[in-house]
Amino acid sequence: MNSIFNKVYAEDTLSGLLGDNINSEGTGIFNVGSGNALGDFASNIISIALPLAGLATVVLIIVAGYKMISSQGNPDKLKDAREMITNAIIGLVFILLSVSILGLVSNVFNLGFI
């Protein structure tokens, strides 16, 4: 009897379906056996966010520099450009300080974030 419905049996295991992509050593696509999934997740986020923060700071400083050059001596435009540079640098400092504090807390409480 052919039908559009197929019978599915629950005898296959997850590792049997995924093959070498999952194992108990914590390697592959899924980190199953590492026991530190939160720490790995935080480390991955930090390793992506820090370069993006640096890139955003550089782009903001370049845009502010262009605004400063093209201000033609207008004090309001110069003030806006200076504030933009100041805010970009302060933002980068806050991000670096927050990562440092996260690392300190992680080491004190042995959380394994960084």
Backbone as CSV, one residue per row, in Angstrom:
resi,resn,N_x,N_y,N_z,CA_x,CA_y,CA_z,C_x,C_y,C_z
1,MET,0.842,-1.162,0.000,0.000,0.000,0.000,0.894,1.234,0.000
2,ASN,0.869,1.989,-1.051,1.616,3.235,-1.168,0.711,4.385,-0.802
3,SER,1.249,5.242,0.002,0.509,6.439,0.374,1.489,7.603,0.461
4,ILE,0.965,8.752,0.695,1.846,9.914,0.797,2.478,10.011,2.177
5,PHE,2.049,9.175,3.097,2.600,9.182,4.443,3.569,8.026,4.595
6,ASN,4.728,8.300,5.148,5.712,7.265,5.421,5.778,7.019,6.911
7,LYS,6.008,5.780,7.258,6.148,5.448,8.668,7.553,5.818,9.116
8,VAL,7.605,6.420,10.288,8.885,6.807,10.866,9.024,6.064,12.183
9,TYR,10.166,5.402,12.330,10.424,4.655,13.550,11.468,5.381,14.376
10,ALA,11.352,5.288,15.666,12.237,5.998,16.575,13.450,5.171,16.962
11,GLU,13.900,4.290,16.103,15.038,3.466,16.459,16.370,4.121,16.092
12,ASP,16.360,5.143,15.237,17.591,5.853,14.909,17.933,6.824,16.031
13,THR,19.197,6.891,16.332,19.642,7.842,17.350,20.032,9.147,16.676
14,LEU,20.166,10.184,17.476,20.541,11.484,16.946,21.931,11.445,16.324
15,SER,22.850,10.759,16.983,24.199,10.673,16.428,24.214,9.820,15.165
16,GLY,23.295,8.884,15.063,23.202,8.093,13.843,22.689,8.922,12.673
17,LEU,21.764,9.840,12.952,21.233,10.699,11.891,22.232,11.765,11.459
18,LEU,22.970,12.318,12.417,23.883,13.412,12.108,25.285,12.944,11.767
19,GLY,25.578,11.703,12.020,26.880,11.159,11.664,27.995,11.736,12.506
20,ASP,29.028,12.223,11.849,30.201,12.731,12.553,30.033,14.158,13.047
21,ASN,28.897,14.766,12.797,28.699,16.149,13.208,28.390,16.300,14.679
22,ILE,28.137,15.228,15.369,27.838,15.299,16.796,28.557,14.150,17.499
23,ASN,29.152,14.457,18.625,29.787,13.421,19.421,29.889,13.886,20.866
24,SER,30.382,13.032,21.718,30.420,13.357,23.142,31.688,14.091,23.550
25,GLU,32.628,14.305,22.630,33.844,15.024,22.976,33.671,16.535,22.859
26,GLY,32.536,17.005,22.385,32.304,18.429,22.282,32.869,19.048,21.019
27,THR,33.137,18.242,20.015,33.637,18.783,18.759,32.565,18.648,17.700
28,GLY,32.793,19.205,16.553,31.813,19.139,15.470,30.884,20.333,15.513
29,ILE,29.740,20.191,14.895,28.785,21.288,14.823,28.192,21.575,16.196
30,PHE,27.844,20.547,16.925,27.198,20.712,18.214,28.187,20.420,19.328
31,ASN,28.304,21.333,20.271,29.179,21.148,21.420,28.399,20.426,22.505
32,VAL,28.275,19.124,22.401,27.424,18.374,23.315,28.138,18.053,24.615
33,GLY,29.354,17.600,24.552,30.013,17.086,25.733,30.915,18.056,26.452
34,SER,30.960,19.305,26.046,31.917,20.225,26.654,31.497,20.629,28.063
35,GLY,30.221,20.726,28.347,29.759,21.106,29.663,29.897,22.595,29.935
36,ASN,30.318,23.370,28.957,30.525,24.799,29.147,29.922,25.556,27.974
37,ALA,28.692,25.266,27.669,28.054,25.860,26.500,27.878,27.362,26.659
38,LEU,27.560,27.831,27.867,27.376,29.260,28.098,28.689,30.012,27.914
39,GLY,29.766,29.451,28.413,31.076,30.066,28.252,31.502,30.111,26.795
40,ASP,31.249,29.036,26.061,31.581,29.012,24.634,30.747,30.021,23.866
41,PHE,29.473,30.123,24.213,28.593,31.084,23.544,29.065,32.506,23.793
42,ALA,29.388,32.825,25.052,29.861,34.174,25.381,31.181,34.472,24.687
43,SER,32.071,33.497,24.629,33.350,33.705,23.950,33.149,33.952,22.461
44,ASN,32.216,33.230,21.849,31.928,33.444,20.429,31.350,34.831,20.185
45,ILE,30.451,35.260,21.048,29.860,36.598,20.901,30.935,37.666,21.055
46,ILE,31.801,37.504,22.039,32.857,38.492,22.269,33.836,38.519,21.110
47,SER,34.164,37.347,20.579,35.119,37.317,19.469,34.539,37.931,18.200
48,ILE,33.238,38.038,18.106,32.607,38.711,16.969,32.392,40.188,17.274
49,ALA,31.990,40.504,18.501,31.619,41.876,18.849,32.817,42.818,18.950
50,LEU,33.945,42.343,19.441,35.099,43.233,19.591,35.620,43.751,18.253
51,PRO,35.829,42.903,17.248,36.254,43.457,15.954,35.207,44.380,15.331
52,LEU,33.931,44.063,15.522,32.882,44.943,14.998,32.899,46.295,15.704
53,ALA,33.161,46.302,16.992,33.243,47.567,17.731,34.427,48.391,17.256
54,GLY,35.549,47.738,17.040,36.711,48.447,16.521,36.467,49.004,15.131
55,LEU,35.829,48.210,14.281,35.509,48.658,12.925,34.532,49.831,12.961
56,ALA,33.525,49.745,13.821,32.554,50.836,13.931,33.225,52.111,14.423
57,THR,34.173,51.978,15.348,34.890,53.151,15.841,35.712,53.796,14.732
58,VAL,36.407,52.978,13.963,37.216,53.514,12.859,36.327,54.198,11.828
59,VAL,35.206,53.581,11.479,34.295,54.177,10.498,33.737,55.497,11.024
60,LEU,33.351,55.548,12.287,32.820,56.783,12.860,33.870,57.894,12.894
61,ILE,35.112,57.535,13.189,36.175,58.538,13.193,36.446,59.044,11.780
62,ILE,36.399,58.169,10.789,36.586,58.593,9.398,35.455,59.514,8.954
63,VAL,34.219,59.155,9.290,33.078,60.006,8.929,33.180,61.357,9.630
64,ALA,33.570,61.350,10.895,33.714,62.608,11.629,34.849,63.448,11.055
65,GLY,35.922,62.802,10.641,37.010,63.530,10.002,36.574,64.162,8.694
66,TYR,35.771,63.423,7.928,35.235,63.994,6.682,34.328,65.186,6.986
67,LYS,33.508,65.055,8.018,32.647,66.185,8.412,33.478,67.391,8.830
68,MET,34.582,67.117,9.528,35.439,68.193,9.984,36.112,68.902,8.796
69,ILE,36.563,68.114,7.839,37.213,68.698,6.657,36.217,69.485,5.818
70,SER,35.016,68.955,5.688,34.019,69.607,4.829,33.186,70.666,5.558
71,SER,33.552,70.988,6.797,32.761,71.960,7.552,32.978,73.390,7.086
72,GLN,34.074,73.659,6.390,34.401,74.976,5.850,34.427,76.050,6.942
73,GLY,34.906,75.671,8.116,35.038,76.641,9.191,33.774,76.923,9.971
74,ASN,32.699,76.247,9.652,31.443,76.440,10.376,31.599,75.860,11.791
75,PRO,31.483,76.684,12.827,31.711,76.196,14.190,30.739,75.111,14.627
76,ASP,29.500,75.168,14.166,28.529,74.137,14.554,28.902,72.777,13.972
77,LYS,29.315,72.758,12.707,29.714,71.495,12.079,30.999,70.954,12.698
78,LEU,31.935,71.843,13.046,33.160,71.406,13.716,32.850,70.808,15.082
79,LYS,31.926,71.435,15.793,31.543,70.936,17.113,30.888,69.557,16.995
80,ASP,30.022,69.375,15.994,29.377,68.076,15.777,30.412,66.997,15.453
81,ALA,31.398,67.342,14.627,32.431,66.366,14.265,33.273,65.989,15.474
82,ARG,33.644,66.977,16.289,34.419,66.685,17.500,33.626,65.801,18.462
83,GLU,32.347,66.103,18.614,31.501,65.280,19.497,31.385,63.856,18.968
84,MET,31.320,63.719,17.652,31.223,62.386,17.056,32.493,61.575,17.333
85,ILE,33.656,62.204,17.202,34.911,61.519,17.500,34.976,61.154,18.980
86,THR,34.598,62.089,19.834,34.619,61.833,21.273,33.684,60.687,21.646
87,ASN,32.496,60.688,21.094,31.530,59.628,21.406,31.991,58.273,20.889
88,ALA,32.629,58.244,19.718,33.128,56.981,19.180,34.212,56.400,20.088
89,ILE,35.118,57.245,20.536,36.203,56.763,21.404,35.657,56.343,22.767
90,ILE,34.736,57.121,23.326,34.133,56.757,24.617,33.369,55.436,24.491
91,GLY,32.660,55.233,23.396,31.950,53.975,23.188,32.890,52.787,23.127
92,LEU,34.011,52.949,22.419,34.989,51.862,22.346,35.592,51.582,23.721
93,VAL,35.870,52.629,24.487,36.417,52.433,25.835,35.416,51.691,26.711
94,PHE,34.132,52.043,26.629,33.117,51.331,27.412,33.026,49.859,27.019
95,ILE,33.106,49.571,25.746,33.045,48.173,25.298,34.260,47.402,25.805
96,LEU,35.447,48.001,25.705,36.647,47.326,26.193,36.614,47.133,27.706
97,LEU,36.113,48.129,28.428,35.989,47.984,29.883,34.978,46.904,30.265
98,SER,33.877,46.835,29.526,32.874,45.812,29.843,33.407,44.409,29.572
99,VAL,34.199,44.245,28.518,34.806,42.941,28.251,35.826,42.611,29.332
100,SER,36.574,43.612,29.778,37.539,43.384,30.857,36.841,42.983,32.149
101,ILE,35.752,43.657,32.475,34.989,43.311,33.681,34.391,41.913,33.549
102,LEU,33.895,41.570,32.366,33.364,40.223,32.143,34.450,39.179,32.331
103,GLY,35.651,39.471,31.840,36.771,38.548,32.037,37.147,38.405,33.491
104,LEU,37.140,39.501,34.228,37.456,39.464,35.651,36.422,38.642,36.419
105,VAL,35.156,38.902,36.161,34.090,38.147,36.835,34.151,36.675,36.448
106,SER,34.453,36.414,35.197,34.554,35.033,34.733,35.684,34.292,35.438
107,ASN,36.818,34.958,35.620,37.934,34.316,36.308,37.684,34.153,37.798
108,VAL,37.038,35.132,38.418,36.779,35.053,39.856,35.811,33.913,40.170
109,PHE,34.742,33.814,39.387,33.722,32.797,39.644,33.908,31.538,38.807
110,ASN,35.001,31.451,38.047,35.320,30.287,37.236,34.194,29.906,36.291
111,LEU,33.703,30.924,35.555,32.599,30.701,34.624,33.070,30.284,33.241
112,GLY,34.284,30.598,32.875,34.835,30.174,31.601,34.391,30.988,30.416
113,PHE,34.006,32.248,30.636,33.590,33.096,29.509,34.765,33.444,28.622
114,ILE,35.833,33.881,29.242,36.978,34.350,28.460,38.198,33.553,28.847
